[in-house]
């Protein structure tokens, strides 16, 4: 099991720890990474040395106890270098690209590529050997439409790892033959068998799977529009819940999963924050989620998709949501070094989730070499060192700046 509770109160909000790790885990992995890199490279221009110096300066200016603690531990590392196998915490997997939604704010291009199981298998095993405890199925696409998701769940379970995934939940609203056969395939049933929703949810509950479903708005029309379902043949099924003296619309799977045996302690939902939805999250969705016992993943809109204009929440909205404790973000300067690695089913490696596979394609030195392993690449490639120790927050850098960094440190061939 993990060395922390997977679900915990944080600022009054129940969030899953792989997204908001306790400071103890962040500091532990950061110190181990710096110690390892200081041991491997003694030159003062090593990015790890520069990181140590920035933490030292920040500790003198900040009142944050976590920064001060990190600074003290780094001073100890400099005085007495050591190595540790606990370098990673999370292996992030980008899946097939296949999705049954068409959210305008999403960067997924629905260019399907189911990938090679050996790549997933090798990457997960290597991550586990370096201390990773979480297999985070981050996208790109709906994870239950990836042909390998069942094997990913089974392998991670055998390795005593937790599985964290985001699902749009649409297939849990409909009993079509197609969805029933997909569930059967995931469960390793025969090619002609079908599995209904309750049976599949019960099967999932028997594995260490944590799931976030979607709920961007408590108004079904707005939520379906943001998910690209307005006017489509298949829409979400909704249930009406009374809260705060009004009726709110909740996508049915969020309410149905616990009734079908899936522990609410491993269940949450994602609310993307737009200017249009921020007040709803602050005044309705956030308070309702906490009253009902659901984990909440609320993150501001990131301008990476097909959407026109800038629907981002205002500074005042972000400030209010932050003060309420409804945002998942922490200090990115620490989180980046925790030791996440991103593996795409198309065979590419990335130090951050912000790079898409189209940005990575035709860059041969970012291809995963199963013989070498991604840790060798992570340790030596300047792009990984830059993004871990020096670069700014990828979410605010913009696509052009990220593309320029790729062209400089991992040029196309």
QUIUR-V160377 format. One record per run of one state. SS is the DSSP state (alpha for helix, beta for strand, coil for the rest). FROM is the first residue (numbers start at 1). LEN is the number of residues. If there is no record, write none. Layout:
ss = {SS SS}
from = {FROM FROM}
len = {LEN LEN}
//
This chain:
ss = {coil beta coil beta coil alpha coil alpha coil alpha coil beta coil alpha coil beta coil alpha coil alpha coil beta coil alpha coil alpha coil alpha coil beta coil alpha coil beta coil beta alpha coil alpha beta coil alpha coil beta coil beta coil alpha coil alpha coil beta coil beta coil alpha coil alpha beta coil alpha coil alpha coil alpha coil}
from = {1 7 11 13 17 23 41 47 62 65 80 90 95 117 130 134 140 143 146 149 159 162 167 170 173 177 187 197 206 209 215 220 227 238 244 246 252 260 264 267 275 278 293 295 301 312 313 315 325 332 339 340 345 348 351 357 361 364 367 368 374 381 382 390 394 410}
len = {6 4 2 4 6 18 6 15 3 15 10 5 22 13 4 6 3 3 3 10 3 5 3 3 4 10 10 9 3 6 5 7 11 6 2 6 8 4 3 8 3 15 2 6 11 1 2 10 7 7 1 5 3 3 6 4 3 3 1 6 7 1 8 4 16 4}
//
